[in-house]
Amino acid sequence: MANELLLRTVDLRKYYKSTRGMNPFSRAKEKIVKAVDGVSITIPYGKTMAVVGESGCGKTTLARTLALLTPPTSGEIYFDGQRIDDGRAKDAEVYQKLQMVFQDPDSSLDPRMSAVDTVAEPLRGLTKMKGSEIRAATFESLHAVGLSDDFAERLPKQLSGGQKQRVAIARALSTRPKLVILDEPTSALDASVQAQILKLLVELQKKFSLSYMLITHNIAVAAYLSDLMAVMYAGNVVECGPSSEVLEKPRHPYTITLMKSAPTPDPWNRTLLQTEITGEVPSAIDPPSGCKFHPRCPFAESVCSAEVPPLNEISEGHVAACHFLEKTA
């Protein structure tokens, strides 16, 4: 039901005009980069959706567009009962309820700001809190991510990678948002620290009744954190559904190969480097006609290059965009 949805997008698109190179007088025709090309997804309250796919598929552009860090070219974004892409919603109200944690804390944290100032910054800019209220809320957020008062005055250069990411998470939590977009939140961290941060994210979701959108290329991370999974390819969602079903019974040819190519810790079931997707990732400026995956698909026939396949329902909540789903059953 619509009232159970925290986030809903309708045919969301984000296009960029390509540059003309170093020559400002070039008469070459300007081309369009279709980074996100008609994405419709939904995230219920209290759930986590993982958006997975190869590098360059449009995952991060989708996240930045949803967070209104870049305006959509067309389409609609509905968040917590209101449309937020048309300029009518107040930015402070939207950002108080929608926050983002970026991939690299070294670039997302101001090197001149202490941990306590970093976490307090959105409270000063987005809420009506003052003085002691801001300080209390700031320390509550730091404690929630496992940082004691001793870390409050430290600068980023005085923190480890995991501690920096905890500060970034605390900053996102400070306004008590409803949705947190996690853009590869553990990829810049050591393996042992990754496990700690993932466990922390699960605990925080339960404690604060958060919804997450997780952007990742790591299938194992997506499996651990998410309830729902959307698989992106060349700017489009090609499969979407409950994570357990997408992982165990993938139906789109791209999803099948993506799952098989993911490394597994089971030494008796090694898949790394044994399965790969042949061919090249299509150009976002000049993508193939019809299904964008058809030049790399083992099941492709003539219809695949002529017609764009719709998202067909496989089971309740599980859809995939393929003309020949019977072949992948």
N, C-alpha and C positions, 0 to 999 in steps of 0.2 A: 504493500500500500504506500501511496505517496507520502503520507504523514509519518511513515517509519524511516524515510530516507533523509539522511543528513545532507548528502551531496548528490546532485543529478546534473549530467551534461546532456545536451541535445545537439548532435551534429556539430561538435566543436571543431573549429579549424584555426590553425595558426600558420600563416604563410609569411615568408620573408622575400623581399626583393634582393636578388643577387647583385653583388657589386660588379662594376665594369672594369675592374683592374686598376692599374696605375695611371692609365690615360684618362683624364677627366673630360677629354673632347671626343672620346670614342662614341661612335654612332651605333655600336652593337646593341641589339635589342635587349632590353632588361628582361631577365628571366625570373621565374618565381620558384622559391624553395618551399615545397609543401611538407613542412616539418610535422604537423598534426593535421590529418586530412579526413575529418568527419568522425569524431569519436563520441560515442554515447555510452556512458557508464553510470552506475549508481553505487553509492556507499551507504548502507544502513547505519543508524546510530549504534555506537559501541562495537563496530566491526572493523576489521583490517582488510583492505584490498591491496594486493601486491600487483604491481605493473612490471612485467618482465619482458625481456627481449634483448637482442644484440645491441651493441653500441651503435648509436646513430638511428635507432628506430623511432625516436621521438618521445621517449619516456620523460626525460628531464624537461623538455619543452612543454609537455602536457602538464607537468607539475607546476612549472613557473606560470603557465597560463591560468591554471586553476587558482593559484595564489595571487593572481592579478599583478604579478611582477612584470608581465608583458601582456598587453591587451589582446584578446582573441581577434582574429580576422573576421570570423562569423560564428554563428552558433549561440547557444545559451548555456549559462551556468546558474543553477539554483542551489543555494546553500542555506540550510536551517530555515527553510520556509520562504525565502525571498530570492529574487533574481539579483545577482551581484555584478553581472557583466555590462549592464546598460548605463552605468554611471549614476543611478539613482540611490543606491545603497551608500551609506556613509562609510568611508574607508576605515575610520577608527573602530566602528562597530564590527566590520567584517574581520579586520586583522586581530581584534581582541579574541574572536572566536576561531580564527584560522591562523595557525602558525606553521613555520617550516624549519626543519633541521637540515642543514646542508652537509654535503659529502666531506668537505675538508675543513675542519675547525681552524686550521692555520689561516685560511683565507676568509672565513666567516666571522672570526673574532677580531676586534680592534686591538692591536698589540699594545696600545697605550691605555687601555681600560682594564681595571681590575675585575675580578670575577663578580664582586658584589655590584659594581657599576654596570657591568654588562647585563646582568640579570634584571637590574632595576630599570634599565633604559626603556623597554616597552611599557612598563607600568607608568612611567612619567609621560610617555607620549600617547598612550592609548586609553588610559583610565583616568578617573578623577581622584585617585588616591593621592595623599600628601604625606610628607614627612615620615612619621612613625609607622603609618600604614604600609608605605612602600618598603620600609626597612624590614618590617615583620614578614611581609609577603615574599620579599627577596630571600631572606634566610630560610623561610619555609621551603621554597623551591630548591635552594642549595641542599638542604637536608634531605629532601625527597629523592635527589639523585645520588645521595651517598657522600656528599662533601660536607665536612665539618666546618666550624667557624674559622679554623686555621687557614682555610683556603680563600677566605673572603677577599683579602687584600692582595692576593697574588695576581701577577700579570700572566698572560698566556705563555710567555717564555719561561715561566717558573713552574709550568704544569706539564705533565706527561700527555701523550696523545689521548689516552682514555679520559684523563681528567678534563682536558679541553672539551672533548665531546660531551662530557657530563655538564659542563658549564653551558654549552650550546643548547642542550636539552632543557636545562633549568630555565634558560632564557625563554624558550618556547613555551614552557609550562607556566611561566609567571603570571600570565593573564588569564589562566584557567580556560584554555581553549576547548572547543568541542572536537576539532579536527586538527591533527598534526600531520603534515606532509614530511615524510622521511626520505630524503634523496640520497641513496647509497650511504646510510648513516654509519656503517661499519667498515666500508671498503678501504679506508685509509688507516685502519688499525691493525695491530698484531692479532693473530688468531686467538690467543688467550683472552685478550681484551675485548675482542669481538663478542665472545661468548658472554662476558660480563655485561656488556652494553645491551645485548639482545635480551638477556634475563631481566635487566632493569626496565627495558621498554615494556615487557609483558607485565611486570609488577605495577608500573605507572599507569598502564591502561586500565587495570582492574581498580586501582586506588582512586583514579580521577575520572573514571567512566569515559575514556577517550576513544575516538575513532582515529585510525591511521590510514594514510595512503603511503604504501611503501614502494619506492622506486628502486629496483635492483636488477642486476644481471645474475645474481647468485640464487640458483634454484633452491639450495638448502636453506638459505635465510628466508626466502619466500615461504617455503613449506613450514618452517618453524613459527613464523609470526602471523601468517595470514589466514583469514577465513574464506576470502574470495580471491580469485586470480584473473587478471586480464593479460593476455599475451599480445604484444604489439609487434607489428612488422611494417616497416616503411610508412609510418605515420598512421596506420590503421590498427584497430583491435581485430585480430583474426580469430580469437577464441576467448571465452569468458565464462566463468562459472565457479562453483564451490571449489576451493583449492584441492581438497582431497580427490574430487572427481577429475579435475583437470590433470593432476599429477598422476593418478592411477590409470585413468582412461582418456588420455588426450586423443582428440579426433582430427584436428587440423594437421596436415602433413608437416607444417613448420613446427608446431608444438610438439609433435611426436619426436622429430629429430632433435629439437632443443632439449627435451627431457632425457633422451638417450645420450646426448653429448655431455650432460652434466656429470662431473666427477662424483663418485660414491666412496664412502669410507670402507665399504665391504671389500676386502682383498680378493674374495672369491667371485666378485661380480664387478670387475673393473670395466669402466666404460670410457675413461678418459683417452682421447686420441684414437679410439676405435670407431667412433661415429662422428661424422662431420657433415655440415651442410655444404654441398658442392656449389660452385658458382660464386658470384659476387653480389654484395648487397646493392640493390638498385639505387640509381641516382634519385635524390629527392627533387631535382630540377626536371629530369626527364624520366619518370618512372614508366615501367612497362604498362601496356594497355591491359584491360581486363583485370584478372587477379594478379597482383604485383609479385606474388611468389611463383607464378607459373614457370618462369625460366629455370627455376631451381627445383621444381617439384617432380618427383618420380611418377605421379599419377596424372600429370597434366595432359589434356586433350585440346582440340581446337577451340572448344567453347571457352576454355580458361583464358585464352588471350583475347577473346572477343567480348566477354561479359564479366562484369564485376559481380562476384557471388555475394548474396545477402547473408546476414547472420541467421543461420537456420537453427531452430531449437532442437536439441538432441534429447534433453530431459529437462525437468523443471529447473530453470535458472542456468542451464548449461547450453551455450550457443557456440557455433563455429561457422566461419565464412568459407565454405568449400562447395564446389559443384558435385563432388563425388564422396560424400561422407560415408556412403555404404562401403567404399573400398577400405576405409580406415577403421571400420567397426571391429 
